[in-house]
């Protein structure tokens, strides 16, 4: 859970609230619903080897860009929408509705927050994966795609590989 707390702390809640014209508590509640949904969606995609390799590659590509994100203006929301489409696929609208309902939020807020938060989430995962590879001395994509990305996502979700 410490990793998830670190991820949530890296998200510019105040800036998101200003950008969307909502209060800070609503922005925080929405982010707290969206982040676990994105991580769980990525974990589901990483269940097969092809999905794991694709996700590991995307995460490591986003890792360096993520270090430059300090405010919403730094975020490529078109890229965030693409990340969300890759994670949720045809279920994107359904996921938005379920995430909103779970948090008692307006689905339009969730729809606006996902593309803002998705690049931060994937960059954070990429940095965790790179750190894991460096500490283990591994850089092979097959190893990073298998246990590596699964372990990182499992750690964020509060358990092992799930």
C-alpha positions in Angstrom: 0.0 0.0 0.0 3.0 2.3 0.5 3.6 2.3 -3.2 -0.1 3.2 -3.9 0.2 6.0 -1.4 3.3 7.3 -3.1 1.5 7.2 -6.5 -1.5 9.1 -5.1 0.8 11.7 -3.4 2.5 12.3 -6.8 -0.8 13.5 -8.4 -1.3 17.3 -8.4 -4.8 17.2 -6.9 -5.0 21.0 -6.4 -4.1 21.6 -10.0 -6.7 19.1 -11.2 -9.4 20.7 -9.2 -8.5 24.1 -10.6 -8.3 22.8 -14.2 -11.7 21.1 -13.9 -13.4 23.8 -11.8 -14.3 21.4 -9.0 -13.5 21.5 -5.3 -10.4 19.8 -4.0 -12.2 17.1 -2.0 -14.1 16.1 -5.1 -10.9 15.9 -7.2 -9.2 13.9 -4.4 -12.2 11.5 -4.2 -12.2 11.0 -8.0 -8.4 10.4 -8.2 -8.7 8.0 -5.3 -11.2 6.0 -7.3 -9.5 6.3 -10.7 -6.0 5.3 -9.8 -6.9 1.8 -8.4 -9.2 1.2 -11.4 -6.3 2.1 -13.8 -3.9 -0.1 -11.9 -6.3 -3.0 -11.8 -7.0 -2.6 -15.5 -3.3 -2.7 -16.2 -2.9 -5.8 -14.0 -5.7 -7.5 -15.9 -4.0 -6.7 -19.2 -0.7 -8.0 -17.9 -2.2 -11.5 -17.2 -1.1 -12.7 -20.7 2.4 -12.5 -22.0 1.6 -10.1 -24.9 -0.3 -7.7 -22.7 2.5 -7.8 -20.1 5.2 -7.1 -22.7 3.2 -4.3 -24.2 2.5 -2.7 -20.9 6.1 -3.0 -19.7 7.3 -1.3 -22.9 4.7 1.5 -22.6 5.5 2.0 -18.9 9.2 2.3 -19.4 8.7 4.7 -22.3 6.6 6.9 -20.1 8.9 6.7 -17.1 11.2 9.6 -18.1 8.3 11.8 -19.3 6.6 11.2 -15.9 9.4 12.9 -14.0 8.6 16.1 -15.7 4.9 16.2 -14.6 4.4 18.6 -11.8 1.1 20.2 -12.9 -1.8 19.4 -15.2 -0.4 21.6 -18.0 2.6 19.2 -18.2 0.3 16.3 -19.0 -0.5 15.1 -22.5 -4.2 14.3 -22.0 -4.5 12.9 -25.5 -1.8 10.4 -24.5 -3.7 9.8 -21.3 -6.9 9.0 -23.3 -4.9 6.6 -25.4 -3.5 4.9 -22.3 -7.1 4.5 -20.9 -8.3 3.1 -24.2 -5.5 0.5 -24.2 -6.2 -0.4 -20.6 -10.0 -0.5 -20.7 -10.7 -1.1 -24.4 -14.3 -1.1 -25.4 -15.3 -1.1 -21.7 -14.0 2.5 -21.1 -17.5 4.1 -20.7 -18.7 1.3 -18.5 -15.6 1.5 -16.3 -16.1 5.3 -16.0 -19.7 4.7 -14.8 -18.7 2.0 -12.3 -15.8 4.1 -10.9 -18.1 7.1 -10.5 -20.8 5.0 -8.8 -18.4 3.4 -6.4 -17.2 6.9 -5.3 -20.6 8.6 -5.5 -19.2 10.9 -8.2 -20.5 12.3 -11.5 -19.3 10.2 -14.4 -18.3 13.3 -16.3 -15.7 14.1 -13.7 -14.3 10.6 -13.9 -14.2 10.9 -17.7 -12.2 14.1 -17.4 -9.8 12.8 -14.7 -8.8 9.5 -16.3 -6.8 11.1 -19.2 -5.1 13.4 -16.7 -4.2 10.7 -14.3 -3.3 7.8 -16.7 0.0 9.3 -17.9 1.1 9.8 -14.2 0.1 6.2 -13.3 1.9 4.6 -16.2 5.0 6.7 -15.7 5.0 5.8 -12.0 4.7 2.1 -12.9 7.5 2.5 -15.4 9.8 4.1 -12.8 9.0 1.3 -10.4 9.7 -1.3 -13.1 13.0 0.4 -14.0 14.0 0.5 -10.4 13.2 -3.2 -9.9 15.2 -4.1 -13.0 18.2 -2.0 -11.8 18.1 -3.6 -8.3 17.9 -7.1 -9.8 20.4 -6.4 -12.5 17.9 -7.5 -15.2 16.9 -5.6 -18.3 15.4 -8.3 -20.4 11.9 -7.5 -21.7 10.6 -11.0 -21.2 11.6 -11.0 -17.5 10.4 -7.4 -17.0 7.1 -8.2 -18.8 6.4 -11.4 -16.8 7.1 -11.3 -13.1 8.5 -7.7 -13.2 5.4 -5.9 -14.4 3.1 -8.3 -12.5 5.0 -7.8 -9.3 5.0 -4.0 -9.7 1.2 -4.0 -10.3 0.6 -6.5 -7.6 2.5 -4.3 -5.1 0.4 -1.3 -6.0 -2.7 -3.3 -5.6 -1.6 -4.5 -2.1 -0.6 -8.1 -2.9 1.5 -10.3 -5.0 0.7 -11.2 -8.6 -3.1 -11.1 -9.1 
